[in-house]
Amino acid sequence: MKILVLNSGSSSLKYQLIDMANEEVIAKGNFERIGQNNSFLTHKIGEDKHVLEHPVKNHEEAIKFVLEQLMNAEYAVISDINEIDAVGHRIVHGGEHFTHSVIVDENVVEEIKKAAALAPLHNKAAVAGIEACQHLMPGKPMVTVFDTAFHQTMPDYAYIYAVPYEYYEKYGVRRYGAHGTSHRYVSDRAAELMGGLTPETKIVTCHLGQGASISAVKGGKCVDTSMGLTPLAGIPMGTRSGDIDPAIVKFIMDNEHVSIEEMDTILNKKSGVFGVSGISPDSRDIEAAAAEGNERAKLALAIQNYAIAEHIAKYAVPMQGIDAIVFTAGIGENEKNTREAVCNHLKYMGIEIDEELNKSRGKEVELSTKNSKIRVFVIPTNEELVIARDTMELVKS
């Protein structure tokens, strides 16, 4: 079975075509700047990369062009569109309605639209991707996999905010979390490396990229997570503030005379490590500046690393202990200084990592020594494979 996995962003389209017989990626790519005159596709087949400038107005035109590249006579990986057995779509927000992956039908699309208020850019783009596939590949079975679904196992006291309860009843104001597909993949893989999942397996997963979240996973189920109603909550990120005193919002608005829309932009796009460092939202740029002695760059990294360690430590409460910590995503998989700093904060818990192993980048490795009381792993995430597996399982059943 060949499955096409699509991740539709507001102006982008990431995809992978996966052969589920061996879970091999046949082709993958990213369509960028959809809706702009300078849109282009980066299409990869193994080590071969094709960069194709091709203006497209919308996601349907982008998906049509991607399908054409999959069948391109020069580098075709399929000869006919019917070789694609099913399509799996990544959906950022499923609200409370979706607790697991589902086959796409009209009701599913309507519920995704309803949840768009909580992730407007992402969900609207996902619907556009689904509707495009329905038009381009009529009758093709499709599955939606929700980032929020993994976090639906949290107890109510972990996801309800201490604001008037009526706001939860009226508007669904609660903690939803994000990156659930990634947390699910790396926690499952960590449990496998530890000898198998048990009801008492206690893992903290750290998905650290420009967007970042941390989850407590006990017995394969999420019991708490750092992101909240929106992806703004949790630890400081590339441009997002993470958790702050809510009164700061009004204080800045009153003193700077900015609107609520401008304040939202400040918290989402001008804060985080970028806001503190004043350099860049890219951790590589900040690491370089810190190495050259830039004090604000050092401070930005210190704030972020402290917050990561703080969240890891507090997740010992819902799980009554921690067996393992997993680092994943762009920063988690590649930034040795981040991993070292976080683990140093947690030395009191008996964590000990191997300095040489910690130099590895982008590959699966156990960093902890034999003397470490908590195991520490780097596990590259693979959200596309999770989506493909769910898609195959649902389509077959």
C-alpha positions as CSV (number, residue, x, y, z in Angstrom):
1,M,0.0,0.0,0.0
2,K,1.3,3.5,-1.0
3,I,0.1,6.4,1.2
4,L,0.4,10.1,0.4
5,V,0.8,12.1,3.5
6,L,-0.1,15.8,3.3
7,N,0.6,18.6,5.7
8,S,-1.1,21.7,4.4
9,G,0.1,25.0,5.9
10,S,-1.3,28.5,5.3
11,S,1.0,29.1,2.4
12,S,2.9,25.7,2.1
13,L,2.3,22.1,1.4
14,K,4.7,19.4,2.8
15,Y,4.2,15.8,1.6
16,Q,5.6,12.3,1.6
17,L,4.7,9.3,-0.5
18,I,5.4,6.2,1.7
19,D,5.4,2.6,0.6
20,M,3.9,0.8,3.7
21,A,5.3,-2.6,2.6
22,N,8.6,-1.5,4.1
23,E,7.7,2.0,5.4
24,E,10.1,3.5,2.9
25,V,9.7,7.2,1.8
26,I,9.5,7.0,-2.0
27,A,9.4,10.8,-2.5
28,K,8.9,13.9,-0.4
29,G,8.9,17.6,-0.7
30,N,7.7,21.0,0.2
31,F,5.7,23.5,-1.8
32,E,6.4,27.0,-0.5
33,R,4.8,30.5,-1.0
34,I,1.5,29.1,-2.3
35,G,-0.7,32.0,-3.6
36,Q,2.4,34.2,-4.4
37,N,4.0,34.7,-7.8
38,N,7.3,33.3,-6.6
39,S,6.0,29.9,-5.3
40,F,8.2,26.9,-5.8
41,L,8.4,23.2,-5.1
42,T,11.4,21.3,-3.7
43,H,10.8,17.7,-4.7
44,K,13.1,14.9,-3.4
45,I,13.6,11.3,-4.5
46,G,16.3,9.7,-2.3
47,E,19.4,12.0,-2.7
48,D,18.1,13.6,-5.8
49,K,16.5,17.1,-5.4
50,H,14.5,19.0,-8.0
51,V,13.7,22.7,-7.3
52,L,10.8,23.8,-9.5
53,E,9.5,27.3,-9.8
54,H,5.8,27.1,-10.5
55,P,3.2,29.8,-9.6
56,V,0.1,28.4,-8.0
57,K,-2.9,30.2,-6.7
58,N,-4.1,27.7,-4.1
59,H,-3.6,24.3,-2.5
60,E,-5.5,22.5,-5.2
61,E,-3.1,23.7,-7.9
62,A,-0.2,22.9,-5.6
63,I,-1.4,19.3,-5.0
64,K,-2.1,18.9,-8.7
65,F,1.5,19.9,-9.5
66,V,2.9,17.6,-6.8
67,L,0.9,14.6,-8.3
68,E,2.3,15.5,-11.7
69,Q,5.9,15.4,-10.3
70,L,5.2,12.0,-8.8
71,M,4.4,10.8,-12.3
72,N,6.9,12.9,-14.2
73,A,8.4,10.8,-17.0
74,E,12.0,12.0,-16.1
75,Y,11.9,10.9,-12.5
76,A,8.5,9.1,-12.0
77,V,8.0,7.1,-8.8
78,I,4.4,6.0,-9.8
79,S,3.0,5.5,-13.3
80,D,-0.6,6.2,-12.4
81,I,-2.5,8.2,-9.7
82,N,-4.3,4.9,-8.8
83,E,-1.1,3.6,-7.4
84,I,-1.7,5.9,-4.4
85,D,-4.0,3.9,-2.2
86,A,-5.0,6.5,0.3
87,V,-4.2,10.0,1.6
88,G,-3.4,10.9,5.2
89,H,-3.9,14.6,6.3
90,R,-2.2,16.2,9.3
91,I,-4.7,18.4,11.2
92,V,-3.4,20.7,13.8
93,H,-6.6,21.2,15.9
94,G,-9.4,18.7,16.4
95,G,-10.9,20.4,19.5
96,E,-12.6,18.0,21.9
97,H,-14.5,16.3,19.1
98,F,-11.6,14.1,17.9
99,T,-9.8,11.8,20.2
100,H,-8.3,9.6,17.5
101,S,-7.7,9.5,13.7
102,V,-10.7,9.1,11.5
103,I,-11.8,8.4,7.9
104,V,-12.8,11.7,6.1
105,D,-16.4,12.3,5.5
106,E,-18.6,15.5,5.3
107,N,-19.2,15.5,9.1
108,V,-15.4,15.3,9.8
109,V,-14.7,18.3,7.5
110,E,-17.4,20.3,9.2
111,E,-16.0,19.6,12.6
112,I,-12.5,20.6,11.5
113,K,-14.0,23.9,10.3
114,K,-15.6,24.4,13.7
115,A,-12.3,23.9,15.4
116,A,-10.7,26.5,13.1
117,A,-11.3,29.2,15.6
118,L,-8.6,27.7,17.7
119,A,-6.1,27.3,14.9
120,P,-7.4,29.5,12.0
121,L,-4.4,29.4,9.7
122,H,-3.7,25.7,10.1
123,N,-7.2,24.2,10.0
124,K,-8.4,26.3,7.1
125,A,-5.4,25.2,5.1
126,A,-6.0,21.6,6.0
127,V,-9.6,21.8,4.8
128,A,-8.4,23.3,1.6
129,G,-6.0,20.3,1.2
130,I,-8.8,17.8,1.9
131,E,-11.2,19.4,-0.5
132,A,-8.5,19.7,-3.2
133,C,-7.8,15.9,-2.9
134,Q,-11.5,15.1,-3.1
135,H,-11.7,17.0,-6.4
136,L,-8.4,15.7,-7.8
137,M,-8.7,12.1,-6.6
138,P,-12.5,11.5,-6.3
139,G,-13.3,8.4,-4.2
140,K,-9.8,8.1,-2.9
141,P,-10.0,7.1,0.9
142,M,-8.6,9.8,3.2
143,V,-7.8,9.9,6.9
144,T,-7.3,12.9,9.2
145,V,-4.7,12.6,12.0
146,F,-5.0,15.3,14.7
147,D,-2.2,16.8,16.7
148,T,-4.5,17.5,19.6
149,A,-5.9,13.9,19.7
150,F,-3.0,12.5,21.7
151,H,-3.5,15.0,24.5
152,Q,-7.2,14.1,24.9
153,T,-6.3,11.5,27.6
154,M,-5.3,14.3,30.1
155,P,-7.4,14.4,33.3
156,D,-9.8,17.3,33.6
157,Y,-7.7,18.9,36.4
158,A,-4.8,19.1,34.0
159,Y,-6.7,20.7,31.1
160,I,-9.3,23.0,32.8
161,Y,-8.1,26.6,33.5
162,A,-9.0,28.4,36.7
163,V,-11.2,30.9,35.0
164,P,-15.0,30.9,35.2
165,Y,-16.2,27.4,34.2
166,E,-18.8,28.9,31.8
167,Y,-16.0,29.8,29.4
168,Y,-15.2,26.1,29.0
169,E,-18.8,25.2,28.6
170,K,-19.5,28.0,26.1
171,Y,-16.3,28.2,24.1
172,G,-14.2,25.2,25.0
173,V,-11.6,27.3,26.8
174,R,-9.2,24.6,28.0
175,R,-5.7,23.1,27.4
176,Y,-5.5,21.2,24.1
177,G,-1.8,20.9,23.5
178,A,0.1,20.5,20.2
179,H,2.7,18.4,18.4
180,G,0.7,15.3,19.6
181,T,1.7,13.2,16.6
182,S,5.3,13.8,17.4
183,H,5.0,13.2,21.1
184,R,3.2,10.0,20.3
185,Y,5.9,8.7,17.9
186,V,8.9,9.5,20.1
187,S,7.3,8.2,23.3
188,D,6.3,4.9,21.6
189,R,9.9,4.6,20.3
190,A,11.4,5.4,23.6
191,A,9.3,2.7,25.3
192,E,10.4,0.2,22.6
193,L,14.1,1.1,23.3
194,M,13.4,0.6,27.0
195,G,12.2,-2.9,26.6
196,G,8.5,-2.3,25.9
197,L,5.6,-0.2,27.1
198,T,4.0,-0.9,30.5
199,P,1.2,1.0,32.3
200,E,3.9,2.5,34.5
201,T,6.3,3.6,31.8
202,K,7.0,7.3,32.6
203,I,8.4,9.4,29.8
204,V,8.8,13.2,29.3
205,T,9.0,14.1,25.6
206,C,10.5,17.4,24.6
207,H,9.5,18.6,21.1
208,L,11.9,21.5,20.6
209,G,11.8,23.6,17.5
210,Q,10.8,27.1,16.6
211,G,7.5,25.9,18.1
212,A,8.1,23.8,21.2
213,S,6.1,21.7,23.7
214,I,6.8,19.2,26.4
215,S,4.5,16.3,27.4
216,A,4.2,13.8,30.3
217,V,3.4,10.4,28.9
218,K,2.5,7.6,31.3
219,G,1.8,4.2,30.0
220,G,1.6,5.5,26.4
221,K,-1.0,8.2,27.3
222,C,-0.5,11.9,27.7
223,V,-1.3,13.1,31.2
224,D,-0.1,16.7,30.8
225,T,1.4,19.0,28.2
226,S,2.9,22.5,28.1
227,M,0.9,24.1,25.2
228,G,-2.5,25.3,26.1
229,L,-5.6,26.6,24.3
230,T,-3.3,27.8,21.6
231,P,0.4,27.1,20.7
232,L,1.4,30.3,22.5
233,A,1.6,28.7,26.0
234,G,4.4,26.7,27.6
235,I,8.1,27.4,27.3
236,P,9.6,30.4,25.5
237,M,10.0,29.5,21.8
238,G,11.5,31.1,18.7
239,T,9.1,34.1,18.6
240,R,6.4,33.1,21.1
241,S,6.5,34.2,24.7
242,G,5.3,31.0,26.4
243,D,3.7,31.3,29.8
244,I,3.7,34.8,31.2
245,D,1.7,36.7,33.9
246,P,-1.6,37.5,32.1
247,A,-1.5,41.0,33.6
248,I,1.5,41.8,31.4
249,V,-0.8,42.0,28.4
250,K,-2.9,44.9,29.8
251,F,0.2,46.6,31.3
252,I,2.0,46.7,27.9
253,M,-1.1,47.7,26.0
254,D,-1.8,50.6,28.4
255,N,1.8,51.9,28.4
256,E,2.6,51.3,24.7
257,H,-0.9,52.2,23.5
258,V,-1.2,49.1,21.3
259,S,-4.4,47.3,20.2
260,I,-5.2,43.7,21.1
261,E,-4.2,42.6,17.6
262,E,-0.9,44.3,17.9
263,M,-0.4,42.7,21.3
264,D,-1.2,39.3,19.9
265,T,1.5,39.9,17.2
266,I,4.0,40.9,19.9
267,L,3.4,37.7,21.9
268,N,3.4,35.4,18.9
269,K,5.9,36.9,16.6
270,K,8.2,39.3,18.5
271,S,8.8,37.5,21.8
272,G,10.5,34.2,22.9
273,V,14.2,33.9,22.3
274,F,14.0,36.4,19.5
275,G,12.4,39.0,21.8
276,V,15.0,38.6,24.5
277,S,18.0,38.3,22.2
278,G,17.0,40.9,19.6
279,I,19.0,38.7,17.1
280,S,16.9,36.0,15.5
281,P,14.2,33.4,16.2
282,D,16.7,30.8,14.9
283,S,18.5,29.1,17.7
284,R,21.6,28.6,15.5
285,D,22.0,32.3,15.1
286,I,21.5,32.9,18.9
287,E,24.0,30.1,19.7
288,A,26.6,31.7,17.4
289,A,26.0,35.1,19.0
290,A,26.3,33.6,22.5
291,A,29.6,32.0,21.6
292,E,30.9,35.4,20.6
293,G,30.0,36.8,24.0
294,N,26.6,38.4,23.3
295,E,25.0,38.7,26.8
296,R,21.4,38.9,25.6
297,A,21.9,35.9,23.4
298,K,23.2,34.0,26.5
299,L,20.2,35.2,28.5
300,A,17.7,34.1,25.9
301,L,19.1,30.6,25.8
302,A,19.4,30.4,29.6
303,I,15.7,31.4,29.9
304,Q,14.6,28.8,27.4
305,N,16.8,26.0,28.9
306,Y,15.6,26.8,32.4
307,A,12.0,26.6,31.3
308,I,12.5,23.3,29.6
309,A,14.1,21.8,32.7
310,E,11.4,23.3,34.9
311,H,8.6,21.7,32.9
312,I,10.4,18.3,32.8
313,A,10.8,18.4,36.6
314,K,7.2,19.3,37.3
315,Y,6.0,16.4,35.2
316,A,7.3,14.0,37.9
317,V,4.1,15.1,39.8
318,P,1.4,13.7,37.4
319,M,3.5,10.6,36.7
320,Q,4.9,10.1,40.2
321,G,8.4,9.9,38.8
322,I,10.3,9.9,35.5
323,D,11.9,6.9,33.7
324,A,13.1,8.7,30.6
325,I,13.5,12.0,28.8
326,V,13.3,12.3,25.0
327,F,14.7,15.2,23.0
328,T,13.3,15.6,19.5
329,A,12.6,18.1,16.6
330,G,15.1,20.6,15.1
331,I,16.6,21.9,18.4
332,G,16.1,18.7,20.4
333,E,17.8,16.6,17.7
334,N,20.7,18.9,16.8
335,E,21.5,21.4,19.7
336,K,24.0,19.7,22.0
337,N,24.3,22.8,24.2
338,T,20.5,22.9,24.8
339,R,20.5,19.2,25.8
340,E,23.5,19.6,28.1
341,A,22.2,22.7,29.8
342,V,18.8,21.1,30.4
343,C,20.3,18.0,31.8
344,N,22.7,20.0,34.0
345,H,19.7,21.7,35.6
346,L,18.3,18.2,36.4
347,K,21.5,16.6,37.8
348,Y,19.8,16.5,41.3
349,M,17.5,13.9,39.8
350,G,20.5,11.7,39.1
351,I,20.7,12.4,35.4
352,E,24.1,11.8,33.9
353,I,24.8,12.1,30.1
354,D,27.8,11.1,28.0
355,E,29.5,14.2,26.6
356,E,30.8,12.5,23.5
357,L,27.4,10.9,22.7
358,N,25.8,14.3,23.2
359,K,27.7,15.6,20.2
360,S,25.6,13.6,17.8
361,R,23.2,15.4,15.5
362,G,19.9,14.2,14.0
363,K,20.2,10.6,14.9
364,E,18.8,8.2,17.4
365,V,21.0,7.8,20.4
366,E,20.8,7.2,24.2
367,L,22.8,10.0,25.9
368,S,22.5,8.7,29.5
369,T,25.3,6.8,31.1
370,K,24.8,3.5,32.9
371,N,24.9,5.4,36.2
372,S,22.1,7.8,35.3
373,K,18.9,7.3,37.3
374,I,16.8,8.6,34.3
375,R,17.4,7.5,30.8
376,V,17.9,10.3,28.2
377,F,17.3,9.8,24.5
378,V,17.5,11.7,21.2
379,I,14.9,10.3,18.9
380,P,14.3,12.0,15.5
381,T,10.5,12.5,15.2
382,N,8.6,11.0,12.3
383,E,5.1,12.5,12.3
384,E,4.5,11.5,8.6
385,L,5.0,7.8,9.5
386,V,2.5,8.0,12.3
387,I,0.0,9.5,9.9
388,A,0.7,6.9,7.3
389,R,0.3,4.0,9.8
390,D,-3.0,5.4,11.0
391,T,-4.2,5.9,7.5
392,M,-3.3,2.3,6.5
393,E,-4.9,0.8,9.6
394,L,-8.2,2.7,9.1
395,V,-8.4,2.1,5.4
396,K,-7.8,-1.6,5.8
397,S,-10.4,-1.9,8.5
